Amino acid sequence: MGLFYVGCRVLNPVTSKSTAVRRLMVDTGAESTWIDATALEAIGIERRKKDLQFQLANGQIVTRSVGYAVLMVDKSETVDEVVFAERGDLQLLGARALEGLNLQVDARRKRLVAAGPIVSAAAVPPRFGRLVQVPPGAPTRGKTRTKRPKRARDTVKSAPARVLY
């Protein structure tokens, strides 16, 4: 994918104080967003979860604190947990924040782009207080489905695979 960086505004959801972080490395392999602890403390972000263990890309296990912040990248914003990064830690924009921001990586151009419609679960409305199971292939309301002809591969049963030594 290649490395690239984005700018981000970090806002304290309680006091509305904010700071700009000029360079966050976009890292889809990291779950969490890591921001310099002094920047988070300067805007009053509280350490809400303490002594959480994180495994770095090199396999090293480190212990850090986590707080809550509003993250804004371009016109997108989300509320997410942020890790209080210490000296020597990378500042990262992680996968959870990207999903919350509804942004995805354009690897060719090394930038973030809108991810499109947000995927949601389709629900079947309950009838008389119980869940209605819709069998696969059942016709939808107002439409009829024609049965497709069986394909040859649907009717042929394959023999179990044999291991040759």
N, C-alpha and C positions, 0 to 999 in steps of 0.2 A: 504494500500500500504506500509506503513512503511516509516520512514524517512531515508534518506541517503544524503550524501554530495559529491560534485565533486569539483575539482580544475578548475580554469578558468583563462585565460589570457585576460586582458582587454586592448584594444589598442585605442589610440586616432586616428581617421581616418584622421585628419588634419596634425598632427605633427609626427605621427608614434611612439610617446612615449607609453610605455606600462608598465603594472604592473601585478603581479600575485596575484590572490585572491585564497587562499588555500582552503577555505571552503565556498561553496555556497550550501545552502539547496535546493534540487530539489523539487519544489512545483508546481505540475500540476494544482493546484487550484488557483494559483496566475497568473494573466495575465502578469504582468511586472516583470522585473529583478531588484532587489534592491542591490546596491553596496555602500559600505561606502563612504560617501561624501568626506572625506579627501583623500582616494585613488583616486577617480575620479579627484579631484582638483589637486593632485600631478602630474598627467599626462596631465593636461590642458584641460580636458573635460569641455565644456562650458554649463552653465545652459541655455538651449534654451526655455523651457516652464516652467514658474514659477507659483507657487501657484495652482497646480493641486490638487484636492481632491481625496484621496484613502480611500476605506473602508477596514479595516483590518479584519482578520478572527474573531476577537472577537466583531465585529460590530462598533468599534471606527472609526471615520472619522479623517484623518490626512491630512495636506497640505505639499506637497513636490515639489521639482523641478525635471525636467527631462532633460537629455542630450542624445547625440548620441554616441555610441561606437561600436567598432568591438569586438565581443566576440568569443573566441576560446576555445573549449573544445576538448581535444585530437586532432584529425586531422580535425575536423569540425569547420567552422567559419560562422558568420553571422553579419550583421549590425542591431542593434536594439536600441530602446530607453532604457535608464537605469535611474532608480530612484535614486536620491541622498539620501541614507539612513542616518539617523541621529542616534545619540547615543540611544541605546535601541531598534532600529529596527533590524529585522532579515535581513541577507544577503541571497537573494533568487535568484534562476535561475527559471524564470517563463515560462509559457506555450508558449508564443509568441517566446521566444528565442529558446526553444526546437524545435518548428516547423521550425524556420529559420535554425537551426543547422541540421535539418533532423534527429533528434534523438528521441527515445521513451524510456519509462521506462520499464525495465525488473524488475518487482516487486518482483519476486521470488529471484533473485540474487542481488537485490538492486544495480542496475547499469544502465547506459545509453547504448543503442545499436542502431545501424543504423536502420532507419525507412523504408528503401527500396526505391523503385521508388517514385518520387514525383508525386502526383496526379494532373492532369491538366484537364481542360475542353476539351471535344472533340468538334471539330467544323465541321460544314458542310460547304464546300466552297460555296460561293454565285454564282449564275448563272446570268449573264448579269446584275449585280449590284443589285439584290434583293435576299433576304434570301429565301432559299428553305426549305420548311417544309417537313420533312420526317415523314410519318405516322407510328405509332407503328406497328410493325409486317411486315413492308415492307421488301422485299428481299434485301439483300446486293449485291453489284456488283459481278458478276461471280458465285454467289451461289444462290441456290433456297431453299426456306424453305418449309417444309411440314407442313400442318396444323396438330396440335395435336388434338386428340379427346377431346371433351368437357368432363370435369369431372362432376360427379353428383352434387357436391357442386356449380358448376358454373350455373347450370340450376334451382336449387331449390331456390325459393324466401322465405326468412324467414319472419315470422310474427314479427311485432314490439314487443320489449320487454315490459313486463308488470311489474309494481312495485306492490308487494304484501305487505300489511301492517299487 
